[in-house]
Amino acid sequence: MTTAIRVRALANLALVKYFGKRDARLNLPAGPSLSLTLEPLETVSELSLDASLDADEVWLADAPASPSFTERVTKLLDIVRQAAGDGRRARLKTRNSFPTAAGLASSASGMAALALAACKAYGLELSSDELSALARRGSGSAARSVCGGIVAWYEGVEEDGRDSIARTLLEPGQWDLRVVVGLAASGPKEIGSTVAMERTRTTSPYYGAWLRAVHQDFEDALAAVGNKDFTALGEIAERSALSMHAAALAARPGIAFWNAATVSALHLCRSLRKSGVEAYFTCDAGPQPKFLVRPEHQPQACQALRELPGIEGVIECHLGKGALLLP
Ligand code: 2P0
C-alpha cells in the first residue's frame, strides 16, 4: 500500500449559477458561472493506492460511503488510472466540515480534493487548467473548487471540454467578501442537483430564458468583480439565484428547493438592505439561504439570520484558497 496523500479543498458558492449541461457525460455546462471559494467549508481527504484491493474502498466521515458516492469516486479515479497507465485500486477517506449533500456544495469540495489527490497518488502532472477540467468530470461545480478566491468557470466550446475550465479572477486577499450561510434544515436534500438540473433543462418552459440571463449575468459579474463594485455584484447574485429557482419551479414536475425558513430569509435580507445593512440573498439546490455581505455588515447579518425562526445555525465564511496538498 502507498503512503496516503492528504489534500484539502473548500466548497464554493456560485453568485452566477451553473444549472444545466450541454453534455451530461462530461459535465459540460450550458453556460458560464462565477463563484466564491469559501473558508471554512472544507473537505479533507486521504487517498492511498492498494494493489490488493479488487475495488475502490471509500469512507465518508468514518463510515463506508454509499454505493452511489463510491461509484462517482471510481468513475473519476478510472479517468486518472487510464491516463497514468496504473490500474491499482484506491482507498479514500474523506470528511466534510459541514453538512453533506444539503445544498452546501459538498460534491464540489469533495471532487476537487479527489482530483488533486488522485493526480498526486498516480503520478499525473497536470496544469491547473487540466486539474480543473478533471475535477469537473467528478462534479461540474468541482471545476471551480480547484481555484481559490473569486472564480470564473468558462463554459468552453470544445466537444471534449478541455476549455471548460475555471480560473481565479481575484485571490482571497484582493477583495474581502463575506458570506453568511443559514442552516435551514439538516439532512440530505430531497432531489440531487444533477437530476434537478436535467429535469429543468428538458421540461421547464423557462429554461431558455434562464440560459440567456446567465450569459448576461456572467458578463455583468465579470465587470463588477473588475471594478470591485459590491452593490452590482450583490444585485447580480440575487437575480441569478432567483432566476435559477424560477426555472426549477417551472420544471415538470416543479422543483422546490426552498422551505419556509428560506422564504423568510429572502424577506429578511431585503429588510436588512432597507435598514442600511447591504446583504444580498442567494440559495442553491437545497433550502440553505446565504447572504453576501461586506465585512462591516457581517455581525448584523449573522445575528439577524441566526434569530430567524427555522434557522438552526449559521456559518460565517470568507474567501479561501484552492485545492492544496497537506503535509
Ligand atoms: C452552482 N449548483 O453553480 C449550482 C447552483 C447547484 C445550484 O453546481 O451534476 O453538484 O455534479 O455537475 O456540480 C451543483 O451541481 O452537479 C451546482 P453535477 P453539481 O453551484
Residues whose N, C-alpha, C, O or C-beta is under 5 A from the ligand:
A	BS01	2P0	A14 V16 K17 Y18 N27 S33 S107 G138 S139 G140 S141 A142 S193 T194 D284 A285
